[in-house]
Amino acid sequence: MKELNGIVIQKKMIRDQLCLVKVFSESNGLQGFWWKGSSKTGPKFNLFDVIQFQIKEDQKDHTPWLRNPQVTQHLFHSRIDPTKSATLLFFQEVLHHLLEEHYQNPPLYHFLVQLTLDLDSADQVQSYHFAFAVGLMRALGCCPIVPKDNPEWFSMKEGQFGKGYVPPGLNITKDQNQLALFIDILQHNWDFAENKNVTGAQKRSLLRDAIEYLFIQMEKKSTIQSLEIFYELFHL
């Protein structure tokens, strides 16, 4: 059997030890599997761990079985730190709604592997949800290019910055400094995350807009529930 490497996006207990596992791999993309642990001492993996595994096809069921999973990158601190754990759940919910079965994107796979590893070892995590949003924009091919002159608005539907007449639809404007903050995250400037002059309301709006923009570009409806948890968690 061919050995594959993938990052665990979902692990849902069905009954007893039977789980439905979704793995995002570089070669096969996002794929669902059945998996049943053989014993309490058998291989264990959790959300966003990287595993090496094999696939067993089931002739009676369209969902194949996960075989011989071995953890190659384990997120230890994220299991005991409530903030990091909640951050991973936020990542999972966004990916669950954005990505469809069999979706392939090697750059996105490598980005998720590195981002979750960095999160696990980080001391400060306030900017990781913004880094996640921008990384998704880049991997999905919808990350806007910031113009050299000073824009007055950003159209979320067109994915373009502009001046003068504001187009209809959802836009990010200079109101409440949102446009400047949006440009900051696109340029990987995370200093605002610890800036006391940037209010919780501004951060809430920025995160909401970044996620909304992703869903607009992927032509999906955003139903992310964990944003409210994030607002409480980071005192936004």
Long-range contacts (C-beta under 8 A, 24 or more apart in sequence): 1-54, 1-55, 1-56, 1-67, 2-54, 2-55, 3-52, 3-53, 3-54, 4-28, 4-52, 4-53, 4-54, 4-55, 5-50, 5-51, 5-52, 5-53, 5-72, 6-31, 6-50, 6-51, 6-53, 6-109, 7-48, 7-49, 7-50, 7-51, 7-109, 7-112, 7-113, 7-116, 8-45, 8-46, 8-47, 8-48, 8-49, 8-50, 8-51, 9-47, 9-48, 9-92, 9-95, 9-96, 9-99, 10-47, 10-92, 10-96, 11-45, 11-46, 11-47, 20-63, 21-66, 23-51, 23-53, 23-66, 24-95, 24-99, 24-108, 24-109, 24-112, 25-109, 26-106, 26-109, 26-110, 28-102, 28-104, 29-102, 29-103, 29-104, 29-105, 30-99, 30-100, 30-101, 30-102, 30-103, 30-104, 31-64, 31-101, 31-102, 32-63, 32-101, 33-63, 33-64, 33-65, 33-66, 34-58, 34-61, 34-63, 34-64, 34-65, 34-66, 35-65, 35-66, 35-69, 43-68, 43-69, 43-70, 43-71, 44-71, 45-69, 45-71, 45-74, 46-74, 46-75, 46-79, 47-75, 47-88, 47-89, 47-92, 48-75, 48-78, 48-88, 48-91, 48-92, 48-112, 48-116, 49-73, 49-74, 49-75, 50-113, 73-113, 73-117, 75-116, 75-117, 75-119, 75-120, 76-120, 77-120, 77-121, 78-116, 78-119, 78-120, 82-233, 83-125, 83-233, 83-234, 84-119, 84-120, 84-122, 84-125, 86-226, 86-229, 86-230, 86-233, 87-119, 87-125, 87-128, 87-129, 88-116, 88-119, 89-226, 89-229, 90-129, 90-132, 90-224, 90-226, 90-227, 90-229, 90-230, 91-116, 91-132, 93-224, 93-225, 93-226, 94-132, 94-136, 94-211, 94-214, 94-224, 97-215, 97-220, 97-222, 97-223, 97-224, 98-136, 98-140, 98-214, 98-215, 98-218, 98-220, 105-139, 105-140, 107-138, 107-139, 108-136, 108-139, 108-140, 111-135, 111-136, 111-138, 111-139, 124-193, 124-194, 126-190, 126-193, 126-194, 126-234, 127-190, 127-193, 129-207, 129-230, 130-185, 130-190, 130-193, 130-206, 130-207, 130-210, 131-185, 131-188, 131-190, 133-185, 133-207, 133-210, 133-211, 133-214, 134-185, 134-186, 134-188, 134-210, 136-214, 137-186, 137-210, 137-213, 137-214, 137-217, 140-214, 140-217, 140-218, 142-213, 142-214, 142-217, 142-218, 143-186, 144-186, 146-183, 146-186, 146-187, 151-179, 151-183, 152-179, 153-179, 154-179, 154-182, 156-209, 156-212, 156-213, 156-216, 157-216, 159-213, 159-217, 170-212, 170-216, 172-209, 176-201, 176-202, 176-205, 177-202, 178-202, 178-205, 178-206, 178-209, 181-206, 182-206, 182-209, 182-210, 185-210, 200-231, 200-234, 200-235, 200-236, 201-236, 203-234, 203-236, 204-231, 204-236, 207-236
